[in-house]
């Protein structure tokens, strides 16, 4: 894939009236032009994303993040710092508004460290590790009560990482695609361009969404902003408040999209603030990529691959819930208590921190090599990411996904190998993981929140075996027969 830039990149474009333009040429004449309109931190797009063709007629392209730890393996500390960058950016914006728009006054008031985080996103693994440890030990104080909501499935870890940077009156919940039997979602809304459009919000406390808290909606990317507008409208109809923040790594809204935000503000009498690391506008030429032949999974050597199973259920506390898959089949295997699926508060963070440390210490003793890939599954991203960050050097992190993407083994293209399988939680849902080059890893740790039936697990294990990795660790955080009681451990 060819990438062209209209201007030589400079880390200081603040005084330039001409925006940076990047052109991404993909198969079958699909071209995406990105024109940056705001890049105050001097981040080069190459450090934030690569481009790929999406198997989706609603939207033919995908910005494949190099921060999220989803489709591209990354150092887990870099992914966690992605949330920290949004946290610091929001803190700076808030301080600037209080200090009359003065950046110097905002920094003096404590909104510092943003540039350092952005440097770490583009730097080496050790600097990212050290900076994340420092931020964990010196959290930001929220100036007002805040409710953070992260969008499934891609932004569950990003939103949790942003929320975890703060101390004070904060709450967190992530949306889910899953359907829980006997539980009515407090909120439900649609994401039109996604393969799985329905979002649900389950909170075990009926009062979780009540109050005047500022709501911070976290997504990896805002293209039209419709998903954010949909949840704002639903939430405002049930639990009205005055202020919303939409935080994302990338903001590609066009002029008409931005006008819709202003129209909803006027209609509902609310304020919607948007923050992102970069903003721009995109132009697309050509239709969806349809004729590109997708390669079968590579026939890599599978002899000698060792499967090692790890039961992590004793390290975590759980919540009882019954889920239903697309066929209507149910599972009563419990969920983890502190993923954010059912809501959590600032006081709960220390409990999760302890559980992560203990689980990671157990797994660290089982490492068999110096090149380790940790893989979350679906929405279960943040806890595996945190565990990966505790496992030592030589660790990369990524996650499986619902997103079907065209695979093309060409330099510069974002998705160069792909491994399709069905979801172990729902055989009716297609899943994928990408970008596992042959011979790159000594071992893979794959993390499951709930133990599935063995027959439903087999397609994932077969796909992992196709990677040819010598050792495969299956780490399961909840089992139906080994669950800790609610609030336990």
N, C-alpha and C positions, 0 to 999 in steps of 0.2 A: 504494500500500500504506500502511495506517495503522500507526503505531507509537505505543503508549501506554505511559506509565510511571506506576506507582502512587505514586511519591514524586518530589518535585523532586530532581534530581541534585545531589549535593554531592561535592566532591573529598575530603572527609574523612568517611568513614563508619565509621571505626575504633571510635568510641564508640557507634555506633547499634546497638541490638539488632534493629532491623527491617531486613531485607535489601532491596535495590533489586529491583523487579520490572518487567520490560519485556515487553510483549505485542505480538506481531507478527501482524497479520491479513493473510492472503494470499488469493489467489483460491479460489473454490469452498469457502469455509468452513474452510480450513486455518488454524489458529491455533497459534502456538508461544509459550508463556510461559516466560520466562527469569527465574529467581530467583537473583540473585547471593548466594553465601554467603561468598566471600572475594575481596576486592579491595584488598589492602594498599597498592597503589601508586596508588590513586585514578584508575584508567583508566576513562574512559567507554566503554561498549560501542560507541558510534558510531565511535570511533577505531579499533576493532579489527575490526569486521565489519558487513556489511549482511545482510539475509535474503532468500532466494529459494526458490522451489518447485523441487524436484528431480524429474527424470523417472526415478523409481526407486521401485518398489513396496516395496522393502525399507526405504527411508528417504525420506520425502516432502519433506524440507526440507534446506536447505544454509546453513550459516554461511559467507558469502562474505567471505573475509578482505580487509581493507584494508591488510594488512602484507605478505602473501606475494609479491605480484607474480604472481598466477596469473590470476584472472578479472577483476580490477579493476586498471587501470594505476596505478602508484605511482612516486614517486621511488625509483630503485634503492637509494639510501642508506638509505631508510626500511626497505626489505626486509632489507638487510644488518644494520641495527640491531635488527631483530626477533630475529635470532640472538644479537646482543650482549646483548639484554635477558635472554634465557634463560641465557647464560653468566654474566652478573653475578649473576643471581638464584641460580644454583647455587653460585657462589663465596661469596655472602653466607650462604646456608644452611649451607655447609660451615664457614665461619669461625665462625658463631654456635654451631654444635655444639661446635667446639673451644674457643671462648671461654665456654662455659657458658651459651649462650643470650643473651648480651649483644649487642645490635645495635651499641651504641657501640664495644664492644671489637672487633667484627667490622669495623667501618668503619676503626678505627685500625689493624687488621691488613692493610688494603688492599682490603677488599670495598666499594669506593665506586663512585659513578658511576651506579648503577642508576636513581635518580630523574632524573638528567640525560638518560639514554637515553630514559626514558619521556616526558619533556617533549619531546624531539626527535621522538618518534613522533607527537606531537600538534602539532608546531610547523611551522616553515617549512623549505624545502628546504636553505637555506644552513646552518642550524644542524645539520641532519642530516649534511650533507657534512663539515663541520668536525669534528664529533664522531666520525664514522666514521674520518676520517684520523688523529685522535688515538689512537683505540683500536687501529688497525692498527700504529701506531708504538710502542705501549706495551701489549703483550699481557699477559694474565693468566697467572700461573704455576700450573700444576696441582699440587696437593698430593699426588696419587697417580696412578699410571698409569691412563689412561682410554681406552676404545674407544667412539667415537661411531658410532651406526648411525642413518641417516635413512631414513624410509619414503617409497617412491615412491608416486604420482609427485609429489604436492603438496609434500612436505616435503624434497625433495632439497637445495634451496638453503638452506632454513632450518637444516637440520642441518649443512650445510657451513659456513654462516656462524657458527653456534655453535662448532663445532670450531675454526674459524680464529681465534677470539678467544684461544685458549690457546697457550702455549708450554710445552714440556716433553715428557714421555713420553706422547704422544697418537697415536691412529690414527683413521682415518675410513673408512667405507664406506656407500654407500647401497644399499638394496634395488632390485630392478628387476623389471619385468613381462616383460622380454624373455627369450627362450630362446636360449641359445648352444649350437651344435652341438659335440658332443665334449667339453663341459665339464660336470662334475657340480656343481650348486650345493652349497656347504658347508652352507647353511641353506635351508629352504623352509617356508613357513607361509601361512596364509590370512587375508584381510581380508574378513569375511563380508558387510558391507554395501556393498562397492565393486562397480563394474561390472566391474572386472578384479580378481579375488579373489586370484590367486596371486602371492606374493612370492618372489623368489629372491635369494640372496646368493652372488656369485662373488668369490673372492679369489685372486689369482695366487700368493700365498704360502700353502702348506698350513698354516703355523703362525700365520696371521694372527689366528685367534680363540683361540689358546691363551693361557694365563696367568691371573693373578688380577686383571687389570684390572677396575675398575668399568666396567660397560657402561652408556652413556647412550643411551637410545632417544629419538629426536626425531621428533615428529609435530606437525602444525599444530593438531590438535584431538583430544581423547580424549572419546569419547561413552560407550562401555561399557568400554573398555580391553581388549577381547578380542584385538585385533591385537597389543598389547604382551604380553599373557599368552601368546599363541601362540608368539611368537618366543622369549620367555624359556624356555618349556618345551622348545622344540627346541634352543636353545643350551645349556641346562643339561644336557640328555641327552648332549650331545657334548663340550662344553667347560665343565664346571661352574666356577662362581665363587660368591662370597658376596654381592655387592652389585650392584644394578641401580638406575638412575635413569630415570624416565619424564618427559621434559620436553616441554611443549606450551604453545602460546599460550593455549588454552582447555581447561578440564577440566569436562565436564558429567556425570561419573559419578554415578549414584544410589547409594543406600545399599547395595543388593544388589551393585552392581558393585564398590564399595569392599570389601565383605566377601570377594568372590572374590579380590581382591589379597591380603588377609590370609590366606585359606585356602591360596593358592599359596605364600606365604612359609613357612607352617607345614609344608606338604607337602614342600617342597624344601629347607628349612633355609636360606633366603636372606632378604635384606632388600631391599625395593623402596621407594624414595623417589620421590615425585611432586612436581614443581614446575610451576607455570603462572602466567601473568600474572593470570588471573582464574579463579575456580571458581564453579560454580553448578549448579542443577538445572533441567531442562527438562520441561515438560508439553506434550503435543501433543493437539490436538482436531481431528477431521476426518481424512478419508483422503487418499490421494494425489491430487494435482491431475491430472485425466485429460482434461477436456473443453476446456481452454484452447487455443484455436487458435494455433498457432505461426506467426508471420509469416514469409514468405519473405524472403531477404536483400534489402535495399533496392536498388532499381534506381538506383544512383548513377552519375553520369557517370564513364566509364572512359577517355574519350578523353584522350590525352596522358599517361597513366600510363607512366612510364619505368622499365624493369627494368634494374637495375645489378647485376652479379654480382661477388662478391668471393671469391677463393680464399684462405682463411686457413690452409691446411694447412701452409705453410712456417713458421708461427709456433709450431706445437704439436708435441709428441711424441705418438706413437701406440702402440697395442697391437693386435696381430693377433688377431682373433676372427671367427668365422663365426656369423651369426645366422640364425634361421629364423622366417618369418612364419607366420600362422595357416594358410596354404595349404600350408606346407612348403617354400616357395621360399626359397632361401638367399642371403645377401649376404656377401661377403668384404671389404667396405669396412671399414677399421680403425676403432677407437674412439679417442677421446682418452685419454691415459695418466692424467691427473690430475683426472678428474671425481669420483673416489670410487667409481665403479662396480666397480673391481677392487681397491679398497683403496689407502690412502696413509698416509704417516707425516708427522710434524711436519717432518722434514728436506725433504720434497717440496714444502712450501708455497711456499718461495722460488722454486722452478722455475716453478710455476704463476703466481705473481705476475708474474714476468718475461714469461712468454708472454702473459698478459692485457694487460700494459702495451704490449707491442710490437704485438699485434693491434689494440688500441684506438687506438694512435697512427696506424696505417694507415687505419683506418676514419674517424677524426676528420677527416682531410683530405678525405673524400668526402661529408661532410654538405652538404646542399643547402638547408637551411632552419634556422630557429630553434626549430621545434616538431617534436621527433623522438620516435617510438615505437620502442623496441627490444622484440622479441618472441622469447622462447625457445620451444622446442618440446618438449612432453611432459616427459620426465625431464631433458632438457638445459636446466637453469634457471640453475645457479650461475655457470658461465663466462659466458654471455650477460649475466647480471645484473652481474657484475664489469666486463665490457667497457662496458656501459651507464653504469656509475658513472664511467668514465674519459672519457666523450665530451663532457663540458662541460655547460653550462646548457641548460635547456629540454628535458630528456630524461625520458621516462616508460618504465616497463618492465612487461611482463606476459608471459604464456606461453599457448600452446595447451594444451588439456586433453582428457581422455577423458570428462569429466563432462557429460552432457546436462542442461541446465537450462532450465526454462520462461522464455521471454523475455517481458517485459512493460514497455512504455515508460511507466512511471508514476513520478512523483517518490518517492524513498525506496526503491524496489525495486532490488535489487542488480544485476540483469542486464537492461539496457534495449535491447541489440542483440546479435544473435548471427550467427555465420558458420560454418556446418557445412562439413566437408570430410572426406576420408579421410586417414589418416595417410600421409605420404610414405614412412615406413619399413615400413608394412604396410597395404595397401589394404583389408584386412579389418577394420580398426579405425577406428571413427568418431571423429573429432576435432572440436573446436570452438575458436573464440576469440570473446571477448565484449567488449562495451563499447568499440567504436571509433566514436564519434560522427562524423557527417559534418562535414568542414571543420575538424577539430580538429588534424590533423597535416600538416606539409609533406612528411613522408617516414616510411617504416617500414623498419627494419632487421629482417629475420627471420633467425634463426640456426638452422642445422642442424648437428648433430654429424657426421653422415655424409652423403655425397652419394648421394641415391637415384636410381633410374632416372627419366629425364625424364617418362615417362608417369605415374609415380607422384607426381611433384612437381606436375603440372598442376592437380589439384583444390585444392591449397593456394594456388597462384598465382592461380587463378580466384577463390577466396574473398577473397584479399587485394585483387584488382582491384576487387571489389565495394565496397570501402571508399571508392573514389574518390580515394585519396591520389595526389598528383602524382608522387612518386618512390618506388619500391620497391627496396630493397637486399636481395639474397639473399647471405648470408654463410655459407659452408660451411667447416667446420673440418677435415674429413678427406675425402680422395678416394682411391679405390683405386689410382690411378696416380701419386699425389703424396705418399704417406705418408712421414713421417719414421720412422726406426727407433726401436725401443723405447729410451727414455732419450735420444733424440736432441734436436736443436735446441739 
